Amino acid sequence: GQQVMQIPQYQHVQEGEDFTTYCNSSTTLSNIQWYKQRPGGHPVFLIQLVKSGEVKKQKRLTFQFGEAKKNSSLHITATQTTDVGTYFCAGGGGSNYKLTFGKGTLLTVNP
Amino acid sequence: DGGITQSPKYLFRKEGQNVTLSCEQNLNHDAMYWYRQDPGQGLRLIYYSQIVNDFQKGDIAEGYSVSREKKESFPLTVTSAQKNPTAFYLCASSIGQGARAFFGQGTRLTVV
């Protein structure tokens, strides 16, 4: 079945440094979604990418979807303490409703 | 996310007992999902339902059961056959195929 791998598992940065997490799928995806889960909270939707090679920005966050629609990345510029949490990618594929989540990247930020 | 409610937030049960976790949504979504979250394991899909009276097993369905008698409700029963039931359980819904998922606040189940 479809597998979504996400790296790194953990990332600790100093406030102001950049951060990137990568997502790779074993199969071609119809779309990729990104979620953020704050400590003790539940996943909250950030964005969805659908088109091959698509790039979207949300303030300091940049999301990319690979040309082959099998990989994606989330880049945060100049991290802040409010960026702390676990970032998940989720791949949608095929003709069903199933979303397959990566294991997530836990980001901690040292002020 | 507003519109999807899980209860209770914390649940304690003795080993060997079945327990049912509630999930209700008022978003008129067709699809509903149950995920299990353990530290370092991400979100693992237990069951999902695309429509009323129909559901499919996810990646870790053993020891769990679900029903989908109403569009708004998708309860999950953790049976005594589940060998390691202590975990954080998340319910989600989406409007349709490939759409964003809305998550409930989660239920933290502890079996002692």
Boltz contact constraints between the chains, C-beta under 6 A:
constraints:
  - contact:
      token1: [A, 30]
      token2: [B, 98]
      max_distance: 6.0
  - contact:
      token1: [A, 31]
      token2: [B, 98]
      max_distance: 6.0
  - contact:
      token1: [A, 42]
      token2: [B, 103]
      max_distance: 6.0
  - contact:
      token1: [A, 42]
      token2: [B, 105]
      max_distance: 6.0
  - contact:
      token1: [A, 42]
      token2: [B, 106]
      max_distance: 6.0
  - contact:
      token1: [A, 43]
      token2: [B, 103]
      max_distance: 6.0
  - contact:
      token1: [A, 45]
      token2: [B, 100]
      max_distance: 6.0
  - contact:
      token1: [A, 48]
      token2: [B, 100]
      max_distance: 6.0
  - contact:
      token1: [A, 92]
      token2: [B, 98]
      max_distance: 6.0
  - contact:
      token1: [A, 97]
      token2: [B, 31]
      max_distance: 6.0
  - contact:
      token1: [A, 97]
      token2: [B, 50]
      max_distance: 6.0
  - contact:
      token1: [A, 97]
      token2: [B, 97]
      max_distance: 6.0
  - contact:
      token1: [A, 101]
      token2: [B, 42]
      max_distance: 6.0
  - contact:
      token1: [A, 101]
      token2: [B, 43]
      max_distance: 6.0
  - contact:
      token1: [A, 103]
      token2: [B, 42]
      max_distance: 6.0
  - contact:
      token1: [A, 104]
      token2: [B, 42]
      max_distance: 6.0
